[in-house]
């Protein structure tokens, strides 16, 4: 397959990419190319100009401080999967990155390209929704921060404007909480049919003087639960019903089973399906994956 | 609009003016005249187009030639040391890790990537490492044996 012809420009810096975007309305940005090139080859996209940002060094790399991670938009899935800093602060992100496509795809595909493409069957958007990431965007009027919840607007749609460039992803540290990503992979493409990301704290309730007077024992409970699901919905969805069914409850199979069942209510009716797995089927199976992700996160929280 | 690219393929520098839409796999097959690298599914799923770009595996059907401008590309033809086969080539031969051979160049380069990142993989890790490469002949058993065998041979050669 051959893409339609396009003009090619290579940007050496974020500023130059901005100038090129302004000069070529409708141009597409090329990072690793693992979302854009398939679209070009299938001619689902036929931009007049492609701006290659793949060599902008300032957009690459992972740094960490006490608050969390800053991941440059050009950082590859392989780099994220192998990063000790990511494993420490956001284990589920490394876990998800290690399950994208296959090794050769992970060597070229980038986190920024993945997010800007906004494929609903993608893995990273779901994880970042659960972890409460903030995306840094360079635009005409300078840099701005976008909450992950406001970034995705629909199937393959984001709040990025024509002249915007996603430059970095900030992920608050989940250290202290257990995080996990569990996925039902499409057997050929490895895209997520269902993907569930969880961050879960394990804390204690009671044990203070009131409890002592009342004779109530100190209890171990789930805290700060954050659960997101993707693959079967147009954009990553935070599961408030599941989260509410976890907080202040004992971290047990019964709690996780009941919380996982609540995902059906969170999902609603706007479901995605295909010839491999219908929307109704995915909805029926979703609680199984939510429960697995909760159990995996709780186990890691116990170790944290 | 054509753009100039300089790509070193198996040690040979090739300079051409190419259309930006040209895929790396076509640059290799047409301009470098090396047809070991195959176009299989053409959708980055089957892995038969796998090559090494600056030592790291990539699917050349999902890479533009302009993206590899300035890079050092290695294909199956560049793996042997003169007449001496690479241990992976040797073990694919010895363990019958191929039948029709179409997937083999990609399979060997994907195995090269696996052993670069994990010198002594378990069978499960070998299968996981090769999940981006499809073979319609062997049922994978002999491929896994070949990679295991090559890992052992390479470790022995290191000592």
Contacts between the chains, C-beta under 8 A, distances in Angstrom:
chain1	res1	chain2	res2	distance
A	1	B	42	5.3
A	2	B	21	6.2
A	2	B	23	7.9
A	3	B	21	4.1
A	4	B	21	7.2
A	5	B	19	6.3
A	5	B	20	7.8
A	5	B	21	5.8
A	6	B	20	6.1
A	6	B	21	6.3
A	7	B	1	5.2
A	7	B	20	7.3
A	8	B	1	6.8
A	8	B	3	5.6
A	8	B	20	3.4
A	8	B	66	5.9
A	10	B	66	7.7
A	30	B	64	7.7
A	30	B	67	7.6
A	33	B	62	6.5
A	33	B	63	6.4
A	33	B	64	6.5
A	33	B	67	6.3
A	34	B	44	6.9
A	34	B	62	5.9
A	37	B	23	8.0
A	37	B	62	5.0
A	37	B	63	7.3
A	37	B	64	6.7
A	38	B	43	6.3
A	38	B	44	6.3
A	38	B	62	6.5
A	40	B	21	7.2
A	41	B	42	7.1
A	41	B	43	7.8
A	50	B	20	6.7
A	52	B	66	6.9
A	52	B	67	6.9
A	54	B	67	6.1
A	101	B	44	7.5
A	101	B	132	6.5
A	102	B	47	7.0
A	102	B	131	5.2
A	102	B	132	2.4
A	102	B	133	7.6
A	103	B	57	6.2
A	103	B	110	6.9
A	103	B	113	5.6
A	103	B	114	7.1
A	103	B	117	7.7
A	103	B	129	6.1
A	103	B	132	6.2
A	104	B	47	6.6
A	104	B	50	5.6
A	104	B	57	4.5
A	104	B	58	5.5
A	104	B	59	4.9
A	104	B	110	6.6
A	104	B	113	6.9
A	104	B	132	5.4
A	105	B	44	6.4
A	105	B	59	6.7
A	105	B	62	7.8
A	105	B	132	6.4
A	107	B	56	5.1
A	107	B	57	5.9
A	107	B	58	5.8
A	107	B	113	7.7
A	108	B	58	5.3
A	108	B	59	7.4
A	108	B	62	7.2
A	108	B	63	6.7
A	188	B	45	6.0
A	189	B	45	6.3
A	190	B	131	7.5
